[in-house]
Amino acid sequence: MIFFSWQNICKTKIIEGVNMKDYEVKVLDEKDHLFIETLKNLGISRNVATIVAYLMNVDEKSSHEIEISTGLRQPEVSLAIRLMRNNSWVSVRSEKKPGKGRPMNIYSLITPVDEIRSYYENEIYKKSRGTISAFTKLKVMNKKVPLNPSK
């Protein structure tokens, strides 16, 4: 498995001179973006590729943390996570937030990246077989139909 270094960004919110909250965010670095581009070339959507690259380097994160760290919007994270859950690539657990409100979902990558790559490799292979089959049919049809129809 490939592990990439992370850039850590520490943020402090200051509103009207009041220090609100300090937090550290891990963001994707140049090697991660190269990894994401390679996954995209295999047919993996940008959002899924980004979340795979992120989750393979952390134990578990909430969807909000995934949004902040990857730069994806909430709907993009939700759709990508749904696809990943449908393929059993991520696990999800609920964690109650302090106070009121809905519990937050915490996600972790449970499928090795090699298996995810293999899934897309098989999809490409199936598509390629279909394309080759279509070309073969065209060749057979072309032999049956004369190039210069007689008048």
FIBA-932074 format. One record per residue (C-alpha): residue in three letters; x negated, y, z. Coordinates in steps of 0.5 Angstrom, whole numbers, plus 2048, in hexadecimal, padded with zeros to 3 digits. Layout:
BEGIN
ALAXYZ/...
This chain:
BEGIN
MET800800800/ILE7FE8077FE/PHE7FD80C804/PHE7FD813803/SER7FA819807/TRP7FF81E809/GLN7FF82680A/ASN802828811/ILE80582E811/CYS807831818/LYS80D836817/THR80F83B81D/LYS81683F81C/ILE81684681E/ILE81D84981E/GLU81D850821/GLY81784F825/VAL819849828/ASN815843827/MET81A83E826/LYS817837824/ASP810834822/TYR81082E81E/GLU80B82A81A/VAL80D828813/LYS80982380E/VAL80A824807/LEU808821801/ASP8018227FE/GLU7FE8227F7/LYS7FD81A7F8/ASP8048197FA/HIS80681D7F4/LEU8028197EF/PHE8058137F2/ILE80C8167F1/GLU80B8177EA/THR8088107E9/LEU80E80D7EC/LYS8138127E7/ASN80F80F7E1/LEU8128087E3/GLY81980B7E3/ILE81A80D7EA/SER81D8137EC/ARG8198197EE/ASN81D8197F5/VAL81D8117F6/ALA8158127F4/THR8148187F9/ILE8188147FF/VAL81480E7FE/ALA80D8127FE/TYR810815804/LEU81280F808/MET80D80B806/ASN80880F80B/VAL80D810811/ASP81080C815/GLU81780E815/LYS81A815814/SER821818814/SER82481B80D/HIS823822810/GLU81B821811/ILE81B81D80A/GLU81E824807/ILE81982880A/SER813824809/THR815822802/GLY8188297FF/LEU81E8257FD/ARG8258287FE/GLN82A824803/PRO82E8217FD/GLU82881F7F9/VAL82681B800/SER82D818801/LEU82D8157FA/ALA8268137FA/ILE82780F801/ARG82E80C7FE/LEU82A8097F8/MET8258077FD/ARG829804802/ASN82D8007FD/ASN8277FD7FB/SER8257FB802/TRP81F7FF802/VAL820804808/SER82380280F/VAL827807812/ARG829808819/SER82D80E81D/GLU82A812822/LYS82F816827/LYS82D81E827/PRO82D82182D/GLY83382582E/LYS83982482A/GLY839822823/ARG83881D81E/PRO83381881F/MET82D81881A/ASN82B813816/ILE823811816/TYR82080D810/SER81A80980F/LEU818805809/ILE8187FE80A/THR8167FB803/PRO80F7FB801/VAL80E8007FC/ASP80B7FA7F7/GLU8127F77F8/ILE8157FE7F6/ARG8107FE7F0/SER8127F77EE/TYR8197F97EE/TYR8187FE7E9/GLU8137FA7E5/ASN8197F57E4/GLU81E7FA7E2/ILE8197FC7DC/TYR8187F57DA/LYS81F7F47D9/LYS8207FA7D5/SER81A7F97D1/ARG81D7F27D0/GLY8247F57CE/THR8207FA7C9/ILE81C7F47C6/SER8227F07C5/ALA8257F67C1/PHE81F7F77BD/THR8207F07BB/LYS8277F07B9/LEU8267F67B5/LYS8207F27B1/VAL8257ED7B0/MET82A7F17AD/ASN8257F57A9/LYS8237EF7A5/LYS82B7ED7A4/VAL82C7F47A1/PRO8297F679B/LEU8257FC79B/ASN8277FF794/PRO82E7FD793/SER8307FB78C/LYS835800789/
